[in-house]
Amino acid sequence: MALACDLEQRAALGGQGLDRHQEQAEEHHYNRTSHILSVSKILPNHNSSSPVWLFDLDNTLHDASHAIFPAISANMNTYIARVLSDGVNAVTQAQVDAARLGYWKRYGATLLGMMRHHGVLAADFLRETHDIGDLRLMMRAETGLGRLLLRLPGRKILLTNAPTDYATQVVRHLGLGRHFAHHIAIEQMHVHRQLRPKPSKLMLQRVLRRHGVDARDCILVEDTLANLKSAKQLGLRTVWVTGYLRRGERSTLAAARPKMLIHPNYVDVKVKSVRQLPKQLHRLIQN
């Protein structure tokens, strides 16, 4: 999960299809940049019949709600206030909240609304909002995640709406880099030259196509229900990780849709921790 990004509506940022040469250039850029954490050897527990796992990062592999998300949220408020300021009148917290939440509801992402209505550059927004100091002092995670990933058959791909620099640091501190065949951050989530982060179906379809994976052979492990819903609609199997969902988030979710806290019908497996995945393999891997 990342605070900055979500998108479902294809027309949110506009844009038409690319011509053949543009598509080839975009393909080359994706192939070059999505291998930042690629391993150089064949993964020992992968064969042609194994599934492909798409792992989210924040609040899936570590507890971002503890300190990281509050810091990012504070930076986001500061950034939005600066953009909204006319240089004369002070921007109120209510105005900042209205922009942040309004764009999130309208476009699925605050970032996309800021880009569309204020000309904000994604790289600038992501850099400033994720400039939160020493991540090692802010991170909380379970032990044994590397051993857990080794027990899961198949390739693992990191698929995060977070920016590359931040995600790379988190994965390094977790000691999980060698377990992922590919690392796809938000900078690689473009379709037809438009930013399409999770829960974009267009982006997910492109990821599957480029990695030669059928949706039915892929498993998305996530904390964000909107992302899981889109994946399920495409035919992926889904795992909802709930252990890092804070009490306030649970209350908001329960108030909106009480049954969501039980087991949405687009969630195949619900776990508190990814460490419970080996015991759920029989429910996820098709024969």
C-alpha positions in Angstrom: 0.0 0.0 0.0 1.2 3.6 -0.7 -0.6 6.7 0.3 0.0 8.5 -3.0 -1.5 6.3 -5.6 -4.5 4.4 -6.8 -6.4 4.6 -10.2 -9.3 2.7 -11.7 -10.8 5.2 -14.2 -9.0 4.9 -17.6 -9.9 8.5 -18.6 -8.6 10.1 -15.4 -5.5 11.6 -17.1 -6.7 11.3 -20.7 -4.4 10.1 -23.4 -4.7 8.0 -26.5 -2.9 4.9 -27.7 0.8 5.0 -28.7 2.0 4.3 -32.1 4.2 1.3 -32.7 7.5 3.1 -32.1 6.3 4.7 -28.9 5.1 1.3 -27.6 8.5 -0.2 -28.3 10.2 2.6 -26.5 8.0 2.3 -23.5 8.5 -1.5 -23.5 12.3 -1.0 -23.5 12.0 1.5 -20.6 9.9 -0.9 -18.6 12.2 -3.8 -19.2 15.3 -1.8 -18.2 13.8 -0.2 -15.1 11.8 -3.0 -13.7 14.9 -5.2 -13.1 16.4 -3.1 -10.4 16.2 -5.9 -7.9 16.3 -8.8 -10.4 18.2 -11.9 -9.3 20.8 -13.1 -11.7 20.2 -16.8 -11.1 17.1 -19.0 -11.6 15.1 -19.1 -8.4 15.5 -22.5 -6.7 11.8 -23.1 -6.1 10.5 -22.1 -9.5 9.3 -24.3 -12.4 6.9 -23.8 -15.3 3.9 -25.0 -13.2 4.6 -22.8 -10.2 2.5 -19.7 -9.6 3.7 -16.2 -9.9 3.3 -14.1 -6.7 2.8 -10.3 -6.8 3.7 -8.9 -3.4 2.7 -5.4 -2.3 5.2 -3.8 0.1 3.8 -1.3 2.6 1.6 -2.9 5.3 2.0 -6.2 3.6 5.7 -7.1 4.1 6.2 -4.5 6.9 4.3 -2.3 9.2 4.2 1.1 7.4 1.3 2.4 9.6 3.6 2.5 12.7 5.7 5.5 11.7 6.3 5.7 7.9 2.7 6.5 6.8 2.2 9.2 9.4 5.5 10.9 8.2 4.5 10.6 4.6 1.0 12.0 5.4 2.6 15.0 7.1 4.8 15.7 4.1 1.9 15.3 1.8 -0.1 17.9 3.8 2.8 20.3 3.6 3.2 19.8 -0.1 -0.5 20.3 -0.9 -0.6 23.4 1.3 2.3 24.9 -0.7 0.7 24.1 -4.0 -2.7 25.5 -3.0 -1.2 28.7 -1.5 -1.8 31.9 -3.4 1.0 33.7 -1.5 -1.4 35.9 0.3 -4.0 33.9 2.3 -3.1 31.0 4.5 -4.2 27.6 3.5 -6.3 25.9 6.1 -6.1 22.3 7.2 -9.6 21.9 6.0 -8.7 23.0 2.5 -5.7 20.6 2.5 -7.9 17.7 3.7 -10.6 18.5 1.1 -8.0 18.4 -1.8 -6.3 15.3 -0.5 -9.4 13.3 0.1 -11.4 14.8 -2.8 -8.8 13.8 -5.3 -8.4 10.4 -3.8 -12.2 9.8 -4.0 -12.4 11.2 -7.5 -9.4 9.7 -9.2 -8.4 7.0 -6.8 -5.2 8.9 -5.9 -4.3 12.2 -4.4 -1.2 12.3 -6.7 -3.3 12.0 -9.9 -5.6 14.8 -8.8 -2.6 17.1 -8.1 -1.1 16.2 -11.5 -4.3 16.9 -13.4 -5.5 20.1 -11.6 -2.3 21.7 -10.4 0.4 20.6 -12.9 2.3 18.7 -10.2 5.1 16.5 -11.5 4.8 12.9 -10.1 8.6 12.7 -9.5 8.6 15.9 -7.5 5.5 14.9 -5.4 6.9 11.4 -4.7 10.4 12.6 -3.8 9.1 15.2 -1.3 6.4 13.2 0.3 8.8 10.2 0.8 11.6 12.3 2.2 11.2 11.0 5.8 14.6 10.4 7.1 16.2 7.2 8.3 13.9 4.4 7.4 15.7 1.9 9.7 14.5 3.9 12.7 10.9 3.8 11.5 10.5 0.3 10.3 8.7 -2.6 12.0 8.6 -6.1 10.5 8.3 -9.7 11.4 11.3 -11.9 11.5 11.7 -14.9 9.1 10.3 -13.2 6.0 13.1 -14.5 3.8 12.5 -18.1 4.9 8.9 -17.6 4.3 9.4 -16.5 0.7 11.7 -19.5 0.1 8.9 -21.8 1.1 6.5 -20.4 -1.5 6.9 -22.1 -4.9 7.2 -19.8 -7.9 8.6 -16.4 -8.9 8.0 -13.4 -6.7 7.5 -10.0 -8.1 7.4 -6.8 -5.9 4.5 -4.6 -7.1 4.3 -1.4 -5.2 2.7 2.0 -5.7 5.7 3.5 -3.8 8.6 5.2 -5.6 11.7 3.2 -6.5 14.2 4.8 -4.2 11.9 4.4 -1.1 10.9 0.8 -2.0 14.5 -0.2 -2.7 15.6 1.0 0.7 12.8 -0.8 2.5 13.5 -4.0 0.7 17.2 -3.7 1.5 16.5 -3.1 5.2 14.2 -6.1 5.2 16.9 -8.2 3.6 14.5 -9.5 0.9 16.0 -8.2 -2.3 17.3 -11.6 -3.6 13.9 -13.2 -3.2 12.2 -11.1 -5.9 12.8 -11.8 -9.6 11.5 -8.3 -10.4 10.8 -5.0 -8.7 8.0 -2.9 -10.2 7.5 0.5 -8.5 5.2 3.3 -9.5 7.7 4.8 -12.0 7.1 1.6 -14.1 3.3 1.8 -13.9 2.6 3.6 -17.2 0.2 2.5 -19.9 0.0 4.6 -23.1 2.4 7.1 -21.4 -0.1 7.7 -18.6 0.4 6.8 -14.9 -1.7 3.8 -14.0 -0.8 2.6 -10.5 -2.8 -0.1 -8.6 -5.7 -0.8 -8.8 -5.5 -0.1 -12.6 -6.6 -3.2 -14.5 -4.7 -1.9 -17.6 -1.5 -1.8 -15.7 -2.0 -5.3 -14.2 -2.8 -6.7 -17.6 0.4 -5.2 -19.0 2.4 -6.7 -16.1 1.0 -10.1 -16.8 1.6 -9.9 -20.5 5.2 -8.7 -20.2 6.0 -11.4 -17.7 4.2 -14.1 -19.7 1.8 -15.0 -17.0 -1.9 -16.0 -17.2 -4.0 -14.3 -14.6 -5.2 -17.7 -13.3 -1.5 -18.6 -12.5 -0.9 -15.4 -10.5 -1.5 -14.5 -6.9 -1.7 -10.9 -5.6 -0.8 -10.5 -1.9 -2.1 -7.1 -0.6 -3.5 -5.1 2.2 -5.6 -2.8 0.0 -9.1 -4.1 -0.9 -9.5 -2.0 -4.0 -6.3 -3.5 -5.5 -7.5 -7.0 -4.7 -10.9 -6.4 -6.2 -9.4 -5.3 -9.5 -7.1 -8.2 -9.6 -9.9 -10.7 -8.9 -11.9 -9.2 -11.7 -9.0 -10.1 -14.0 -8.9 -13.6 -12.8 -6.0 -13.5 -10.3 -6.1 -15.2 -7.0 -6.0 -12.8 -4.0 -4.7 -12.7 -0.5 -5.7 -10.0 1.9 -3.2 -9.2 4.6 -4.9 -7.5 7.6 -2.4 -7.6 10.4 -1.2 -4.0 9.9 -4.7 -2.5 9.6 -4.9 0.0 12.4 -7.9 0.3 14.7 -9.1 3.6 13.1 -8.8 2.1 9.7 -10.9 -0.9 10.8 -13.5 1.4 12.2 -13.8 3.4 9.0 -14.0 0.2 6.9 -16.6 -1.3 9.2 -18.7 1.8 9.1 -18.6 1.9 5.3 -19.2 -1.8 4.7 -19.4 -4.0 7.8 -19.0 -7.3 5.8 -15.6 -6.1 4.4 -14.0 -6.9 7.7 -15.2 -10.5 7.5 -14.3 -11.8 4.1 -15.1 -9.9 0.8 -16.1 -12.3 -2.0 -13.2 -11.2 -4.1 -10.7 -12.3 -1.5 -9.6 -15.9 -1.8 -7.5 -16.0 1.4 -7.5 -13.7 4.3 -4.4 -13.7 6.6 -3.1 -11.6 9.4 0.5 -12.1 8.3 2.2 -13.3 5.2 3.9 -15.9 7.4 0.6 -17.8 7.3 0.8 -18.2 3.5 2.4 -21.7 3.5 -0.5 -23.1 5.4 -2.9 -21.6 2.8 -1.1 -22.9 -0.3 -3.7 -25.6 -0.9 -6.4 -22.9 -1.3 -4.3 -20.8 -3.7 -2.4 -23.1 -6.0 -4.5 -24.8 -8.7 -3.6 -28.3 -9.8 
